[in-house]
Amino acid sequence: MSLSCAVGSLLSRKCCFISFIRGEPINALWIVIASICSFAIAYRFYGKWLVAMNKLSAGRHINVGPAQPESSQLIDISGEKMTMVAEAYTEPEPHFAQILKVSEIQPVEVYPKEENKDPNAVWDKKDTGVTRTGTDVTAKVIAIRSRFAPDRIDAQVGDTLTVHVTNIEQTRDMIHGFAVNEHNMNVVIDPGETKTFKIKLTKSGVYPFYCTNFCSALHQEMQGYLVVSNAGQPLPGAVYGNPAPAVTPAAAPAATAGQ
């Protein structure tokens, strides 16, 4: 088996050209070539296929404006001439590609509950809630079709809000999102996953939070409210489940005379 390659560089156009003179393809052979133009092209043989990641798409797509995508191509190298069979356009700049047999890819589609080791994960409504310690407010939230619990989080201006949200679904493709209006926050939570984020609260108001991944016919009902009052002025109905106080061991009874 033999494989030889010839490499040419056209620096005026900032691109590399790579051509292969194929004998018999060598399985799992890597060839990585980087030019002085600070980009790389990587090729991997896997049977009779080749993936090319091309720095310049060279106008092969419709006009999309100044920000141009790059071109990734799947090439059949089984014959005397190479034939491109598929092409996709990617964001700059991919530097790695790998071909795998479908039979070798068996990822989980749901994170099993028993494997979630996040100490802030909760799996039942009774374990959710909002707690306050000084100016630190913590919310433990569950997401399930099609609601959040709790669906109201109270805090005050100046607080730091930490939200731990667990997607308690154990069904494939049941992804939920959690976005907070006017706070530049949106997280995506896969089934069985816990995500944590923090927000520094600087202005009072009522801010909806809602699911951003379509999950069911009641998707648009999956929402709640972050209620932020002025510092020191909690609004009526504000609920905080303050942490339980530390338990101090009872003192031993004093000995009486004669004992």
Phi, psi and omega in degrees: 000138181218151177212129176230152180222146177242132184242129175234147180236131179247088191290333181296336178252006177054053178213163177245142172245133180232128177234147182241136169256105192270127164268255175253127184299141180262123183296133174063032176271133179254138171227120179237126183234125179242134178264172179286001180271013176065042170215163184228151173236126183241138180231142174223132175272137173215097186071242185242032181233154178220137175252127178246126174255110188258127182299318183250126178277347169055037175070026180280355183242176177291163180293118181242011179096191187296325182279102186266137174284171173255167187248130172243131187233139172260123189238131175276120181246026183280337183258190179292329178242143178285141181231126176281127182250344178203151180215139177223157182248130188239159174292145174295150344234116177286139181238007185211136174216148180211134176262130177228150172290142179303324182295342181268354182251107180225065180287158174289150178255350178218136173281116183299140181306318185291346180262357177279107184258010179297123183294345181259006178287137173232150188234001182221146182304324183295341181263358179277171176152178182237130179235151179236134171227102186064238178258012177260119179247130181238130177243127173254117192236144169248148176240128178206149178305121352230072180200163169252148172224125356288160178255012171221129177238121180259140177202180182228158177303133183097346178287155166255117182262125174248126180244125172251112182244128181246126172276106186272007176297145173234034179239137182300147175070014178260071180271140175239156172243166177217106180242147179239120180302140173064016179232012175051048183226127174206120176240153177246131184239117178287162179303126179085006185255152174243132176239147180233138173215161180234146177225133171269120186270120187241352180213146181281159179150178177246118188240116178295143164240149191201161178283135182250005175240122182304127187231338181188179178296339180258021182308316184289348176273353185274087184205171176200193185223134168266115183255113183247115179260169175296151183304131178078006183229069179299140181283156176303136180091354179297132184237124173232129175266086185301142180303145180297137179294153178296142180269123178266125180304137179294140179290147177293140180298142181293141180290140178264159182301137178091356179256000000 
